[in-house]
């Protein structure tokens, strides 16, 4: 299965869904001020005015159902402000959880059984920007477009829909073919709800891909100037809280140095920079008249991915020895220590999903004596070059990541040194996102990889990365992201239970067991959560903060210019 809410990232520089990775780890233990969420809620704002925000990446298109619509930046700057959804993700205590959105008159309910039924009740006053009501027919249209359409980004969950009934304008009843623990993702983080009265019978992709003039959210797309910017204006038909600003422009600024210079000079009012080395250095050196939030409770997990189907990682003892060779804490501190993030991840579930995670990888700390014990016990001996060898084959392998990514290159250099001291020879051969995620990784044409997985909904999705059915093959249409060819004994049934179970207590217990089983087999190694960073100048006010699922602009209607 290919869960839309778990995918590989092309370069954290853009958080692009189609290009690269998904997520996984427990919440870092660091509690320094820099690692805690903060907001500017105390700053009172006035009505009116316009702001300009830097956007690291321009999306390919705005047909959110199509394969071209996988950019997380597209979701941040256009989808979230304009497309209504059934569940939103909000903070409750220390966790981010799905809650019924303003679109809903009440919390959707599910009747358990072999063919569960989900009932949705829509808010009577909810309307589209043309004044037409948002109805149950909109849910029906969206569900069938995903379930039955072609060129669809991901059908997970929707492929379990048996039927959808619309007994009245504001009620929809979805019948599933089987139990599905992730049912809250339907009509939520991935696709939301689209207007049937405007799209039915038309080519949806043609209507939506270059921007659309309808909205069911607080904002409308005024203009998308390709290569330059996207401009939003308030939706004057919105039934909820109306925006305070008159206009927001997202200016595409992919160059980090140029973006920071524009921010410092006041040309940009806010930035959401990927924590590349140059961005971290800029933040560390200080930004006058700026507010900063660094949040380690993200859906972003950087990991070392080992191809279990190729030498030397087809040997579990070798994988274990590698895990004891790497000082993950030192790597995380080197990359993000100045931001207050210092602890490695101990799970392949991201901090966003920490309630479903164990801390099973905590036992893997750098221990060269343990490496010696494991390797000699498995019949390996060091050759004249000090490299482990067996049957005449040295433990030499190549790591692949993204060429030109300074953070990844630094990580590889540190790994190269640590592994050499442990008796392993690591070569580096980086490539482009298109080659790595379009060719090499799906085909299993690599030994070790370094990339990020991203969770975009607080719903456990380890099956996408570790179920044997998620190994990309001709039979499954190359749809999975188990690029590591991992096959862990006893794991598939646990992952299926996590996917299907409706009872959260039982589901969590199964997820923890799966997490522990993964750590025992060491099919790959989690490194650390990649923190989210938000910068905004002090002329802005409102409850400004990062939402790890919906991005930093999740409540843009509440932003404004300080009084």
Buried (B, 14 or more C-beta within 10 A) or exposed (E): BBBBBBBBBBBBBBBBBBBBBBBBBBBBEBEEEBBBBBBBEEBEBEEEBEBBBBBBBBBBBBBBBBBBBBBBBBBBBBBBBBBBBBBBBBBEEEBBBBBBBBBBBEEBEBEEEEEBBBBBBBBEEBBBBEEBBBBBBBBBBBBBBBBEBEEBBBBBBBBBBEEBEBEEEBBBBBBBEEBBBBBBBBBBBBBBBBBBBBBBEEEBBEBBBEBBEBBBBBBBBBEBEEEEBBBBBBBEBBBBEBBBBEBBBBBBBEEBEEBBBBBBEEBBBBBBBBBBBBBBEBBEEEBEEBBBBBBBBBBBBBBBBBBBBBBBBEBBBBBBBBBBBBBBBBBBBBBBBBBBBBBBBBBBBBBBBBBBBBBBBBEBBBBBEBBBBBBEEBEBEBBEEEBBBBEEEBBBBBBBBBBEBEBBBBBBEBBBEBBBBBBBBBEBEBBBBEBBBBEBBBEBBBBBBBBBBBBBBBBBBBBBBBBBBBBBBEEEEEBBBBBBBBBBEEBBEBBBBBBBBBEEEEBBBBBBBBBBBBBBBBBBBBBBBBBBBBBBBEBBBBEBBBBBBBBBBBBBBBBBBBE
